[in-house]
Amino acid sequence: PNIVEYTIPYHTHNDFLQVASEIGLLGFVTFLSLFIIPIMGLIKKIINSIDQLMGVCLLGAFIVYFIDSMLNFPISRPISHIYFLFILMGYQSLIETK
């Protein structure tokens, strides 16, 4: 009798678990590389650069999005992906400058 009012969730609370369960291990590693490669690049840029403020800000933005992906439902909200694209564009412009 208690199961009648139960609502089945469409997404998990963790985007990484959601992606891993939908597309498997290879897709999960590819999805995770979207985060790991820029974060490692930013850490290298922060260590080797004189102007570190932009790198630290972008690293903080990556970490905030990473935590949001682990606790919220950003895979079902396009506005979160737009913020992630802005972060990636900032990363790309920082890496291209020397």
C-alpha positions in Angstrom: 0.0 0.0 0.0 2.9 2.4 0.6 4.4 2.0 -2.9 1.4 3.5 -4.6 2.5 7.0 -3.9 6.2 6.4 -4.7 7.6 8.6 -7.5 10.4 7.0 -9.5 13.2 9.4 -10.1 14.4 10.0 -13.7 18.0 11.0 -12.8 20.5 10.2 -10.1 21.7 13.0 -7.9 25.2 12.5 -9.2 25.8 13.3 -12.9 28.9 11.1 -12.9 26.9 8.1 -11.8 24.2 9.0 -14.3 26.6 9.1 -17.2 28.4 5.9 -16.1 25.2 4.0 -15.9 23.9 5.2 -19.3 27.0 4.9 -21.5 29.3 2.6 -19.7 32.9 2.7 -18.5 34.5 4.1 -21.7 31.9 6.9 -21.9 32.4 7.7 -18.3 36.2 8.0 -18.7 35.6 10.3 -21.7 33.1 12.4 -19.7 35.5 12.6 -16.7 38.3 13.7 -19.0 36.3 16.8 -19.8 37.0 17.8 -16.2 40.4 16.2 -15.5 42.3 17.5 -18.5 41.4 21.2 -18.0 41.9 21.0 -14.3 45.4 19.5 -14.8 46.2 22.2 -17.4 45.0 25.0 -15.1 47.2 23.6 -12.2 50.2 23.6 -14.6 49.4 27.1 -15.8 49.0 28.4 -12.2 52.3 26.9 -11.1 54.3 28.2 -14.2 52.6 31.6 -14.6 53.3 35.0 -13.1 49.6 36.2 -13.5 47.8 33.5 -11.6 44.5 35.2 -10.8 42.6 34.1 -13.9 43.8 30.5 -13.5 42.8 30.4 -9.8 39.3 31.8 -10.7 38.8 29.2 -13.5 40.0 26.4 -11.2 37.5 27.5 -8.6 34.7 27.6 -11.2 35.6 24.0 -12.3 35.6 22.8 -8.7 32.2 24.5 -8.1 30.7 22.9 -11.3 32.2 19.5 -10.3 30.6 19.7 -6.8 27.3 20.8 -8.4 27.4 17.8 -10.7 27.9 15.5 -7.8 25.1 16.9 -5.7 22.5 18.3 -8.0 20.7 17.6 -11.3 22.6 19.8 -13.8 22.5 17.1 -16.6 18.7 17.8 -16.9 19.2 21.7 -16.8 20.7 23.3 -19.9 21.6 26.5 -18.1 24.3 24.6 -16.1 25.8 23.4 -19.3 26.0 26.9 -20.6 28.0 27.9 -17.5 30.3 24.9 -18.1 30.8 26.0 -21.7 31.8 29.5 -20.5 34.3 28.0 -18.1 35.7 25.9 -20.9 36.0 29.0 -23.1 37.8 30.8 -20.4 40.2 27.9 -20.0 40.8 27.8 -23.7 41.6 31.5 -23.8 43.9 31.2 -20.8 45.8 28.3 -22.3 46.3 30.1 -25.7 47.8 33.2 -24.1 51.5 33.0 -23.2 
